[in-house]
């Protein structure tokens, strides 16, 4: 999938040079990494049994005591 998606985009967009292919591949890799990061963040149950305000307050206090 890591090679197929940039290749498909390269041909569908009717691009012609190697640098264009490498640009598509690099941006696809970057987007894939960011999507994976967001998925890992959303997977954590940070607000389990807490309100958003309470969670922010607890995180702020925890970070203040860690310093």
N, C-alpha and C positions, 0 to 999 in steps of 0.2 A: 504494500500500500504506500510505503514511503517513496517509491519510485513511480508507481502507476499514476498517482494523483497529479504530480507536477507534469508528467508526460502528457496526460490527457488534457490538462489545462493548456499546455504548450501547443498542442495540435488544434484544440478547439478555438484558441485565440489567434490562430494562424501566425504564430511567431516564427522567426527564421534563424536567429543567431544563438550560439552557445551561451553567451552572456545573458540573454533573455531567459533561457532555460534555467540557468543557475540562479537568476534572480527569483524566478517562480519557485524553484526548489527551496531557496533560503527563506522566502517569505512564508511558504507553506509550513516549513519546519518551525519557524517562529510562532506562527498562529497556532500550530498544533501544541507547542509547549505552553503557550498562554492558556489555551483551552484546558489543558491538563492541570495547570495550576489552579484555575478557577474551579474545576471539578473537585480537586482535593480540598479547596477551601469550603465549598458548599457541602462537602461530605461530612464535615465536622459538626457535631451537634452543639454549637456554641451557645445557643439560646434555649437549651433544654431546661424547662422549668424556670426560666428567667425572662424578664421583660427586656427589650432592647436598651432602655435607659439604665436599668440595673446592671446589665451585662457590661455596658460601657463604664459605669462607675466602678464595678469590681475590677475590670481590666486596668483602669487608670490607677486604682489603689495598689494593685499587684505590681504594676510596673514601677510605681513610685517607691515601693518598699524593696524592690530588687536592686535599685541603684545604690 
